[in-house]
């Protein structure tokens, strides 16, 4: 092996050219190569040999002559270097620097050429062995050496190659997190046909907050596959963009009831977001206090919406207030409205009914633009009694028009005033002029001033009529009274009067004794023409001895009386009214319980109840028939039936 010298090691040295049996041998074992350099079949002389033996001095050895041939083989040297770490690229190539050689002889001029080596494998690792596979020797003496390129010359690292991913990310509604859902993930930056894929399906938005085109990284992704160890995924890099949309929240509030005002406006209090709609820990509040009803119209428990509300707070931008959801319920009560009218005065009729005209609503009570007006023409006096400028309400009025449902008419309020004037006078019932009561009252009136006469059904006085009436025996039809000055014939006998109120008529019999009340219900008819009866209603009759009262009640079903039926004879008497007029009454009781009352022409238009009370009194006193036995009363004009 090359050692930088020409020294050669000799053996088996034999001499040629000796004489005879001279004793000569070669001493020494070294010679010299022709040069120090590597080579094969190189000439070697015997420069290190000498002659020995008894006869040695007789000879001379030519040491410059070739005594043998031999080879000088290259000397193996090693290298050391620095190898740079590298990012995985799928190859074993290493970059070398500061290469030095070890094993050179003396001052031989030899250097390493090249700057690459090879990692032991292509795969990622640290402290990996690097040989000098890309090195060679150079220099004057390079031929005398051989470099072992398989030997380790350095160590270095192969670091994972960073790859990026692209994906599709789904938009989402704000939920207070940055989590994003990924799909269709692909990798970029792989080497050759390496087997690497992405595992996982989640990433992260750049922030939790609402926005469009927001950057999404691959924080939830990882690498898989045979070559995955040689790569690193940059999970902080953007892999997609997507949007976080605002989360819809509803609000709750307290809304107060209001009276109709033609608007949908409503005032809200205690307004706050619905607790379940807000992400835990978020700062979200509701500002504003204005709400709106769905419409302006009156109604109970109507939905109220937060039209005038908005969201505030650090996280308000991540939410949107749902304006379509009700925040509260409240009622719109109808607006009370009053009317004015012209009221017609009337004569006392025992009821509170009033006739109205020119009825108008108070303009100040109507919301501008509303369609509303009033229907009806009936009102009510405060009571049925006679009086001047009596208050009248609009009890029979009603509202109409598109907006009528938003108002309520105050039918108890006064719409106007009018008078009720008196229309009744004292009257009397019929009784014979006999007995203690009749005689006493006759005597009293006979002593009065003026003369009293009776004739042709008319009682006259020379003075003003008194506020009493009398009971008389009735003169026979066509006959003259008993006597012109006969007190028993013409003077008043019994104080009586008729009082009416609320459909009730009472005939008071002043000199009769009070008795336990007896009751009956009967139907009242008027015979307007032959065989034609007009039903005037059903009445409850109460007889208390000194009072007969009639009051209208619900209609009673009763077979129409047959006036041709069998019954009692006609009985009669005379009623002397306080105005001095004598009224001759005729009554007859049919077998079916119908009392027929024949009215003279001077009271043909007397109120039905008054005329009926006269007839009932006559039947009681002249026929001895109490009200309980009577089923119906028929009032008819005077005719030839009477006996």
C-alpha positions as CSV (number, residue, x, y, z in Angstrom):
1,X,0.0,0.0,0.0
2,X,1.2,3.4,-0.8
3,X,3.2,5.0,2.0
4,X,4.9,7.8,0.3
5,X,8.2,6.0,0.0
6,X,9.9,3.8,-2.6
7,X,10.9,1.2,0.0
8,X,10.1,-2.3,-1.0
9,X,10.3,-5.4,1.1
10,X,12.3,-8.2,-0.6
11,X,12.4,-11.8,0.0
12,X,13.8,-15.0,-1.5
13,X,16.8,-13.0,-2.9
14,X,19.1,-15.1,-5.0
15,X,22.3,-14.1,-6.7
16,X,23.2,-14.9,-10.3
17,X,26.8,-14.7,-11.8
18,X,28.8,-16.4,-9.1
19,X,32.0,-18.4,-10.0
20,X,32.2,-21.9,-9.2
21,X,31.4,-22.7,-5.7
22,X,32.2,-19.4,-4.3
23,X,30.5,-18.7,-1.1
24,X,28.6,-15.5,-1.6
25,X,25.0,-14.6,-0.5
26,X,22.8,-11.6,-0.5
27,X,22.3,-9.7,2.7
28,X,19.3,-7.4,3.4
29,X,15.6,-7.4,2.6
30,X,14.8,-4.1,1.1
31,X,14.8,-2.6,-2.2
32,X,13.4,0.5,-3.9
33,X,10.4,0.9,-6.2
34,X,11.2,2.9,-9.2
35,X,8.8,5.6,-7.8
36,X,6.8,6.0,-4.7
37,X,3.6,6.2,-6.7
38,X,0.9,3.6,-6.9
39,X,1.2,1.2,-9.7
40,X,1.3,-2.4,-10.6
41,X,4.3,-4.4,-12.0
42,X,6.5,-1.7,-10.8
43,X,10.3,-2.3,-11.0
44,X,12.1,-2.9,-7.7
45,X,15.8,-2.8,-7.4
46,X,18.0,-4.2,-4.7
47,X,19.1,-0.9,-3.3
48,X,18.9,-2.3,0.2
49,X,20.9,-5.5,-0.6
50,X,24.6,-6.3,0.0
51,X,26.9,-9.3,-0.5
52,X,28.1,-11.5,2.3
53,X,30.1,-14.6,2.5
54,X,33.8,-15.8,2.2
55,X,34.0,-14.8,-1.4
56,X,31.8,-11.7,-1.2
57,X,34.7,-9.4,-1.7
58,X,35.2,-10.9,-5.1
59,X,31.9,-9.7,-6.3
60,X,30.0,-6.5,-6.6
61,X,26.2,-6.4,-6.6
62,X,24.4,-4.1,-9.1
63,X,21.8,-2.6,-6.6
64,X,20.3,-0.4,-9.3
65,X,19.3,-3.3,-11.3
66,X,15.8,-4.6,-11.1
67,X,15.6,-7.5,-8.8
68,X,11.8,-7.9,-8.8
69,X,8.5,-6.3,-9.7
70,X,5.7,-5.4,-7.3
71,X,2.6,-3.1,-6.9
72,X,2.0,-0.1,-4.8
73,X,-1.8,0.0,-4.0
74,X,-3.6,3.2,-3.2
75,X,-3.9,4.1,0.4
76,X,-7.4,4.3,1.7
77,X,-8.3,7.6,3.4
78,X,-11.5,8.8,5.1
79,X,-13.2,12.1,5.1
80,X,-15.1,14.1,7.6
81,X,-17.5,16.9,6.8
82,X,-20.4,18.9,8.0
83,X,-23.7,17.9,6.5
84,X,-26.7,20.3,6.4
85,X,-30.1,19.4,7.7
86,X,-32.7,19.3,5.1
87,X,-36.4,19.2,4.6
88,X,-37.7,15.9,3.4
89,X,-37.6,15.7,-0.4
90,X,-37.9,12.0,-1.1
91,X,-34.2,11.6,-1.8
92,X,-31.1,10.6,0.3
93,X,-29.0,13.5,-1.1
94,X,-27.1,15.4,1.5
95,X,-25.2,18.6,1.2
96,X,-21.6,18.5,2.6
97,X,-19.2,21.2,3.5
98,X,-15.9,21.6,5.3
99,X,-14.7,18.2,4.0
100,X,-11.3,17.1,5.4
101,X,-9.3,13.9,4.6
102,X,-7.7,11.7,7.2
103,X,-4.9,9.2,6.4
104,X,-2.7,11.2,4.0
105,X,1.0,10.6,4.0
106,X,3.4,13.4,4.8
107,X,2.8,16.4,2.8
108,X,1.1,14.8,-0.1
109,X,-1.0,17.1,-2.0
110,X,-4.5,15.5,-1.9
111,X,-7.9,17.1,-1.4
112,X,-11.6,16.1,-1.5
113,X,-13.6,17.2,-4.5
114,X,-17.5,17.3,-4.4
115,X,-20.0,18.5,-1.8
116,X,-22.7,15.9,-1.7
117,X,-23.2,12.7,0.2
118,X,-26.1,10.4,1.0
119,X,-28.3,10.0,4.0
120,X,-28.8,6.4,5.1
121,X,-32.5,6.6,4.1
122,X,-34.8,9.2,2.5
123,X,-37.0,9.3,5.6
124,X,-37.2,12.0,8.2
125,X,-35.0,11.6,11.2
126,X,-32.4,13.4,13.4
127,X,-28.7,12.4,13.7
128,X,-28.9,10.5,10.5
129,X,-25.6,9.1,9.1
130,X,-24.3,10.8,6.0
131,X,-21.6,9.2,3.8
132,X,-19.4,10.8,1.2
133,X,-20.9,9.2,-1.8
134,X,-20.6,12.4,-3.8
135,X,-16.9,13.0,-2.9
136,X,-13.7,12.2,-4.9
137,X,-10.0,12.9,-4.4
138,X,-8.1,15.5,-6.2
139,X,-4.5,16.8,-6.1
140,X,-1.0,15.8,-7.2
141,X,-0.9,12.8,-5.0
142,X,-4.6,11.9,-5.3
143,X,-3.7,8.8,-7.4
144,X,-2.0,7.3,-4.5
145,X,-5.1,7.3,-2.4
146,X,-8.6,5.9,-2.4
147,X,-11.6,7.5,-0.6
148,X,-14.0,5.2,1.2
149,X,-17.3,6.9,0.1
150,X,-19.4,4.4,2.0
151,X,-18.0,5.6,5.3
152,X,-19.9,8.1,7.4
153,X,-18.6,11.5,6.9
154,X,-21.2,13.4,8.9
155,X,-24.6,13.3,10.6
156,X,-27.6,15.5,9.9
157,X,-31.4,15.6,10.1
158,X,-34.1,15.3,7.5
159,X,-37.0,17.4,8.8
160,X,-40.7,16.8,7.8
161,X,-41.9,18.6,4.7
162,X,-44.7,21.0,5.4
163,X,-47.8,20.5,3.3
164,X,-50.9,22.6,3.1
165,X,-54.5,21.5,2.7
166,X,-57.5,23.0,0.8
167,X,-61.1,22.2,1.8
168,X,-64.6,23.3,1.7
169,X,-66.0,24.8,4.9
170,X,-69.7,25.1,5.7
171,X,-71.2,28.4,6.8
172,X,-72.7,28.3,10.3
173,X,-74.8,30.2,12.7
174,X,-73.0,31.9,15.5
175,X,-72.5,29.6,18.4
176,X,-69.8,31.3,20.4
177,X,-67.0,28.9,19.2
178,X,-64.5,28.9,16.3
179,X,-65.2,25.3,15.2
180,X,-65.7,24.8,11.5
181,X,-66.9,21.8,9.6
182,X,-64.6,20.8,6.6
183,X,-65.2,18.6,3.6
184,X,-63.4,17.7,0.4
185,X,-59.9,18.0,2.0
186,X,-57.0,17.8,-0.4
187,X,-53.2,18.1,0.3
188,X,-50.7,20.2,-1.6
189,X,-46.9,19.8,-1.5
190,X,-46.5,16.0,-1.5
191,X,-43.4,14.5,-3.1
192,X,-43.8,12.2,-6.0
193,X,-46.1,9.3,-5.4
194,X,-45.9,9.4,-1.6
195,X,-48.9,7.9,0.1
196,X,-50.3,10.6,2.4
197,X,-53.9,11.7,3.1
198,X,-55.7,14.0,5.4
199,X,-57.6,12.7,8.4
200,X,-60.3,14.7,10.2
201,X,-63.1,17.1,9.3
202,X,-62.9,20.1,11.5
203,X,-61.1,23.4,11.4
204,X,-61.2,26.7,13.1
205,X,-62.5,30.1,12.1
206,X,-60.1,32.9,12.7
207,X,-62.5,34.3,15.4
208,X,-65.8,33.2,16.9
209,X,-67.5,36.4,15.6
210,X,-69.9,36.9,12.8
211,X,-68.5,37.7,9.4
212,X,-68.4,36.7,5.7
213,X,-65.4,35.2,3.8
214,X,-63.8,34.3,7.1
215,X,-60.5,32.4,7.1
216,X,-60.7,28.8,8.3
217,X,-57.6,26.7,9.1
218,X,-57.2,23.0,9.4
219,X,-56.7,22.8,13.1
220,X,-58.6,19.6,13.4
221,X,-56.8,17.8,10.5
222,X,-53.9,15.3,10.7
223,X,-51.9,13.3,8.2
224,X,-52.3,9.5,7.5
225,X,-50.7,7.0,5.2
226,X,-47.4,5.2,4.6
227,X,-45.3,8.3,4.1
228,X,-47.2,10.6,6.6
229,X,-44.2,10.6,8.9
230,X,-42.2,12.6,6.3
231,X,-44.7,15.5,6.3
232,X,-46.1,18.0,8.7
233,X,-49.4,19.7,8.0
234,X,-49.5,23.4,8.7
235,X,-52.8,23.4,10.6
236,X,-52.5,27.1,11.1
237,X,-52.7,27.8,7.4
238,X,-56.0,28.8,5.8
239,X,-57.7,25.8,4.2
240,X,-61.0,27.5,3.3
241,X,-63.3,30.5,3.8
242,X,-66.8,30.5,5.2
243,X,-69.3,32.7,6.9
244,X,-70.6,32.9,10.5
245,X,-74.1,34.3,10.3
246,X,-75.8,36.1,13.2
247,X,-77.8,34.0,15.7
248,X,-81.5,34.9,15.8
249,X,-82.7,35.8,19.3
250,X,-86.1,36.7,20.5
251,X,-87.0,39.2,23.3
252,X,-89.5,39.2,26.1
253,X,-91.1,42.3,27.6
254,X,-94.0,43.6,29.6
255,X,-96.6,45.4,27.6
256,X,-99.4,47.4,29.2
257,X,-103.0,47.3,28.0
258,X,-104.2,50.5,26.3
259,X,-107.4,52.1,25.0
260,X,-107.8,52.3,21.2
261,X,-106.1,55.3,19.8
262,X,-105.9,54.4,16.1
263,X,-102.2,53.5,16.2
264,X,-100.3,50.3,16.7
265,X,-97.8,51.9,19.0
266,X,-97.2,50.2,22.4
267,X,-94.8,51.0,25.3
268,X,-92.7,48.2,26.6
269,X,-90.9,47.7,29.9
270,X,-88.6,45.0,31.3
271,X,-87.3,44.2,27.9
272,X,-84.6,41.5,27.7
273,X,-83.4,38.8,25.4
274,X,-84.9,35.3,25.8
275,X,-82.4,33.5,28.1
276,X,-82.3,30.3,26.1
277,X,-81.3,32.2,22.9
278,X,-78.0,33.7,24.2
279,X,-74.7,31.8,24.2
280,X,-73.4,31.4,27.8
281,X,-71.1,34.2,28.8
282,X,-72.0,36.6,26.0
283,X,-72.8,40.2,26.8
284,X,-76.1,40.9,25.1
285,X,-78.9,43.3,26.0
286,X,-81.9,44.8,24.4
287,X,-82.3,48.6,24.0
288,X,-85.5,50.5,23.3
289,X,-89.1,50.5,24.7
290,X,-91.2,50.8,21.7
291,X,-93.4,48.0,20.4
292,X,-96.2,47.6,17.9
293,X,-99.4,45.7,17.8
294,X,-100.1,43.6,14.6
295,X,-102.8,46.1,13.8
296,X,-104.5,49.1,15.4
297,X,-107.8,47.3,16.2
298,X,-109.3,46.6,19.6
299,X,-108.9,43.1,20.9
300,X,-107.9,41.0,23.9
301,X,-104.4,39.4,24.4
302,X,-103.1,40.8,21.1
303,X,-99.5,40.0,20.0
304,X,-97.0,42.8,20.5
305,X,-93.8,43.0,18.5
306,X,-90.5,44.7,19.3
307,X,-90.4,46.9,16.2
308,X,-88.5,49.7,18.1
309,X,-86.0,47.4,19.8
310,X,-82.3,46.8,19.0
311,X,-79.4,44.8,20.5
312,X,-76.5,46.2,22.5
313,X,-73.6,44.8,24.3
314,X,-70.1,43.5,23.5
315,X,-71.5,40.5,21.6
316,X,-74.5,42.3,19.9
317,X,-72.9,42.0,16.5
318,X,-73.2,38.2,16.7
319,X,-77.0,38.3,17.0
320,X,-80.0,39.5,15.1
321,X,-83.3,40.3,16.9
322,X,-86.2,38.3,15.4
323,X,-88.7,41.0,14.7
324,X,-91.4,38.5,13.6
325,X,-91.8,37.0,17.0
326,X,-94.0,38.6,19.6
327,X,-92.3,40.0,22.7
328,X,-95.5,40.3,24.8
329,X,-99.3,40.3,24.6
330,X,-101.6,43.0,25.7
331,X,-105.1,44.2,25.0
332,X,-106.5,47.2,23.2
333,X,-109.7,48.2,24.8
334,X,-112.5,49.9,22.7
335,X,-112.5,53.7,23.0
336,X,-115.6,55.0,24.8
337,X,-117.6,57.4,22.7
338,X,-120.7,59.4,23.5
339,X,-123.5,60.8,21.3
340,X,-125.8,63.7,21.2
341,X,-129.4,63.8,19.9
342,X,-132.6,65.7,19.7
343,X,-135.1,64.0,22.1
344,X,-138.9,64.2,21.6
345,X,-140.9,65.0,24.7
346,X,-143.9,62.7,25.5
347,X,-147.0,62.3,27.5
348,X,-146.6,60.0,30.5
349,X,-147.0,56.4,29.4
350,X,-145.6,54.4,32.3
351,X,-142.3,53.5,30.5
352,X,-138.9,55.2,29.9
353,X,-138.8,54.9,26.1
354,X,-137.6,58.0,24.3
355,X,-137.6,58.8,20.6
356,X,-134.3,60.3,19.3
357,X,-133.5,62.1,16.1
358,X,-130.5,63.9,14.6
359,X,-128.2,61.5,16.5
360,X,-124.5,62.3,16.1
361,X,-121.3,61.0,17.7
362,X,-119.1,63.5,19.6
363,X,-116.4,64.4,17.0
364,X,-113.8,64.8,19.6
365,X,-114.1,61.1,20.6
366,X,-113.4,59.8,17.1
367,X,-109.8,59.1,15.9
368,X,-109.1,61.1,12.7
369,X,-109.9,59.1,9.6
370,X,-112.0,56.4,11.3
371,X,-115.2,55.2,9.6
372,X,-117.8,55.2,12.4
373,X,-121.4,56.3,12.7
374,X,-124.4,55.7,14.9
375,X,-127.6,53.7,14.2
376,X,-130.9,53.7,16.0
377,X,-133.4,56.3,17.2
378,X,-134.4,55.0,20.6
379,X,-133.3,56.2,24.0
380,X,-134.3,55.9,27.7
381,X,-135.4,58.5,30.2
382,X,-133.8,58.2,33.6
383,X,-137.2,57.1,34.9
384,X,-140.8,56.9,33.8
385,X,-142.0,59.8,36.0
386,X,-143.3,63.1,34.9
387,X,-140.7,65.9,34.8
388,X,-139.1,68.7,32.9
389,X,-135.8,68.5,31.1
390,X,-135.3,64.9,32.1
391,X,-132.0,63.3,31.2
392,X,-132.2,60.8,28.3
393,X,-129.5,58.2,27.5
394,X,-128.9,56.4,24.2
395,X,-129.9,52.9,25.3
396,X,-131.2,51.9,21.9
397,X,-128.3,53.2,19.9
398,X,-125.5,51.2,18.3
399,X,-122.3,51.8,16.3
400,X,-121.7,51.0,12.7
401,X,-118.9,51.5,10.2
402,X,-115.6,49.9,9.4
403,X,-114.0,51.0,12.6
404,X,-117.1,50.4,14.9
405,X,-115.4,47.5,16.6
406,X,-112.8,49.9,18.0
407,X,-115.3,51.9,20.0
408,X,-117.9,51.3,22.6
409,X,-120.9,53.6,22.8
410,X,-121.7,54.8,26.3
411,X,-125.4,54.1,26.3
412,X,-125.7,55.3,29.9
413,X,-124.4,58.8,29.0
414,X,-126.9,61.6,28.4
415,X,-127.6,62.3,24.8
416,X,-130.2,65.0,25.4
417,X,-133.1,66.2,27.6
418,X,-136.9,66.2,27.2
419,X,-140.1,66.5,29.1
420,X,-142.6,63.8,30.3
421,X,-146.0,65.5,30.9
422,X,-148.9,64.0,32.9
423,X,-151.6,62.1,31.0
424,X,-153.8,60.5,33.7
425,X,-156.5,61.6,36.1
426,X,-158.4,60.0,39.0
427,X,-161.0,57.4,37.9
428,X,-163.5,55.2,39.7
429,X,-164.8,51.6,39.7
430,X,-168.4,50.5,39.5
431,X,-170.4,49.6,42.7
432,X,-174.0,49.8,43.7
433,X,-174.9,52.8,45.8
434,X,-175.7,51.0,48.9
435,X,-174.1,49.8,52.1
436,X,-172.1,51.7,54.6
437,X,-169.3,52.9,52.3
438,X,-171.5,54.0,49.5
439,X,-174.0,55.8,51.8
440,X,-171.3,57.6,53.8
441,X,-169.4,58.8,50.7
442,X,-172.8,59.8,49.1
443,X,-173.7,61.8,52.1
444,X,-170.4,63.6,52.2
445,X,-170.6,64.6,48.6
446,X,-174.3,65.5,48.7
447,X,-173.5,68.2,51.3
448,X,-171.0,69.9,48.9
449,X,-171.8,73.1,47.1
450,X,-173.4,73.2,43.6
451,X,-176.0,71.0,42.0
452,X,-175.1,67.6,40.5
453,X,-177.2,66.2,37.7
454,X,-177.0,63.2,35.5
455,X,-178.5,62.7,32.1
456,X,-177.7,61.1,28.8
457,X,-174.7,59.4,30.4
458,X,-173.0,62.7,31.4
459,X,-172.6,63.9,35.0
460,X,-172.3,67.7,35.2
461,X,-171.3,70.1,37.9
462,X,-171.6,73.8,38.2
463,X,-168.2,74.0,39.7
464,X,-164.7,72.7,38.7
465,X,-164.4,68.9,38.8
466,X,-162.8,67.5,42.0
467,X,-159.9,65.1,42.1
468,X,-162.3,62.3,43.2
469,X,-164.6,60.1,41.2
470,X,-167.7,58.2,42.2
471,X,-169.5,54.9,42.0
472,X,-173.1,54.9,40.7
473,X,-176.0,52.6,40.0
474,X,-176.2,52.5,36.2
475,X,-179.3,53.9,34.6
476,X,-181.0,51.5,32.2
477,X,-180.2,52.2,28.6
478,X,-182.6,54.7,27.3
479,X,-184.0,55.7,30.8
480,X,-183.4,58.9,32.7
481,X,-181.4,58.9,35.9
482,X,-183.3,58.5,39.2
483,X,-183.5,62.1,39.8
484,X,-181.7,65.2,38.8
485,X,-180.7,66.1,42.3
486,X,-180.6,62.7,43.8
487,X,-177.2,62.4,45.5
488,X,-177.4,58.7,45.5
489,X,-177.6,58.8,41.7
490,X,-175.0,61.3,40.7
491,X,-172.6,62.2,43.5
492,X,-169.3,60.6,44.0
493,X,-169.2,57.6,46.3
494,X,-165.7,56.1,46.3
495,X,-162.2,57.8,46.0
496,X,-160.3,56.0,43.3
497,X,-157.3,56.6,41.0
498,X,-155.2,54.9,38.3
499,X,-151.4,55.0,38.6
500,X,-149.0,53.7,35.9
501,X,-145.3,52.8,36.0
502,X,-143.0,50.6,33.9
503,X,-145.8,48.8,32.1
504,X,-147.9,48.4,35.4
505,X,-151.4,49.8,35.8
506,X,-153.1,50.0,39.2
507,X,-156.8,50.9,39.8
508,X,-157.1,52.0,43.4
509,X,-160.4,51.5,45.1
510,X,-160.3,54.0,48.0
511,X,-163.2,52.8,50.1
512,X,-162.7,49.1,49.7
513,X,-161.0,47.0,52.3
514,X,-157.6,45.6,51.7
515,X,-157.7,41.8,51.2
516,X,-155.1,39.1,50.7
517,X,-153.8,39.3,47.1
518,X,-155.1,37.0,44.5
519,X,-153.2,36.5,41.2
520,X,-154.1,35.5,37.7
521,X,-152.6,35.7,34.2
522,X,-154.9,36.6,31.3
523,X,-154.8,37.6,27.7
524,X,-156.2,41.0,26.6
525,X,-158.0,41.5,23.2
526,X,-159.6,44.3,21.4
527,X,-162.5,43.6,19.1
528,X,-161.6,46.0,16.3
529,X,-164.4,44.5,14.0
530,X,-166.8,41.6,14.0
531,X,-165.0,38.3,14.3
532,X,-161.6,40.1,14.4
533,X,-159.8,40.1,17.8
534,X,-156.5,41.9,18.2
535,X,-154.2,40.4,20.9
536,X,-152.9,43.3,23.0
537,X,-150.7,41.1,25.2
538,X,-150.6,39.0,28.3
539,X,-150.9,40.6,31.8
540,X,-150.6,39.5,35.3
541,X,-153.5,40.7,37.4
542,X,-153.3,41.2,41.2
543,X,-156.4,41.9,43.2
544,X,-155.8,43.2,46.8
545,X,-159.4,44.2,47.5
546,X,-158.9,48.0,47.3
547,X,-156.6,47.8,44.3
548,X,-156.6,45.9,41.0
549,X,-153.2,46.0,39.2
550,X,-152.2,44.8,35.7
551,X,-148.6,44.3,34.5
552,X,-147.5,43.1,31.1
553,X,-145.7,39.7,31.1
554,X,-144.5,37.2,28.5
555,X,-147.1,36.1,26.0
556,X,-149.4,33.3,27.2
557,X,-150.8,30.8,24.7
558,X,-154.6,31.0,24.7
559,X,-157.3,30.0,22.3
560,X,-158.9,33.0,20.6
561,X,-162.2,33.6,22.4
562,X,-165.5,32.9,20.6
563,X,-167.7,35.9,21.4
564,X,-170.8,33.9,20.3
565,X,-170.3,31.5,23.1
566,X,-172.7,31.0,26.0
567,X,-172.3,33.0,29.2
568,X,-173.9,35.3,31.8
569,X,-176.2,38.1,31.1
570,X,-174.9,41.6,30.6
571,X,-174.5,43.6,33.8
572,X,-173.8,47.3,33.9
573,X,-173.0,50.3,36.0
574,X,-171.7,53.9,35.6
575,X,-168.2,55.2,36.2
576,X,-168.2,58.9,37.1
577,X,-164.7,60.3,36.3
578,X,-163.2,63.3,38.1
579,X,-163.9,65.4,35.0
580,X,-167.6,64.8,35.7
581,X,-168.2,62.4,32.7
582,X,-170.3,59.4,33.3
583,X,-169.1,56.1,31.7
584,X,-171.7,53.4,31.4
585,X,-169.9,50.0,31.5
586,X,-171.4,46.6,30.4
587,X,-169.7,43.3,31.1
588,X,-170.5,39.7,30.4
589,X,-168.7,36.5,31.4
590,X,-168.6,33.7,28.9
591,X,-168.5,30.0,29.9
592,X,-164.8,29.7,28.7
593,X,-163.7,32.3,31.2
594,X,-163.7,35.3,28.8
595,X,-164.8,38.6,30.2
596,X,-166.4,40.7,27.5
597,X,-166.2,44.5,28.3
598,X,-168.4,46.8,26.2
599,X,-167.0,50.3,26.1
600,X,-169.1,53.3,25.4
601,X,-168.0,55.6,22.6
602,X,-166.6,58.2,24.9
603,X,-163.9,55.8,26.1
604,X,-163.5,53.7,23.0
605,X,-159.9,54.8,22.9
606,X,-159.1,54.5,26.6
607,X,-155.9,52.7,27.3
608,X,-156.3,48.9,27.2
609,X,-155.1,48.3,30.7
610,X,-157.3,51.1,32.2
611,X,-160.4,49.8,30.4
612,X,-159.6,46.2,31.5
613,X,-159.3,47.3,35.1
614,X,-162.7,49.0,34.9
615,X,-164.2,45.8,33.5
616,X,-162.6,43.6,36.1
617,X,-163.9,45.8,38.9
618,X,-167.4,45.7,37.4
619,X,-167.3,41.9,37.1
620,X,-166.1,41.6,40.7
621,X,-168.8,43.9,42.1
622,X,-171.7,43.1,39.8
623,X,-171.1,39.5,38.9
624,X,-169.3,38.4,42.0
625,X,-166.5,37.0,39.7
626,X,-162.9,37.3,41.1
627,X,-159.9,37.7,38.8
628,X,-158.8,34.1,39.3
629,X,-161.9,32.9,37.3
630,X,-161.1,35.1,34.2
631,X,-158.9,33.7,31.4
632,X,-159.2,36.6,28.9
633,X,-160.6,40.1,28.6
634,X,-162.1,41.3,25.3
635,X,-162.7,45.1,24.9
636,X,-165.4,45.9,22.3
637,X,-167.1,49.0,21.2
638,X,-170.8,49.5,22.2
639,X,-173.3,47.4,20.1
640,X,-176.8,45.9,20.3
641,X,-175.7,42.8,22.1
642,X,-176.1,44.4,25.5
643,X,-179.3,43.7,27.5
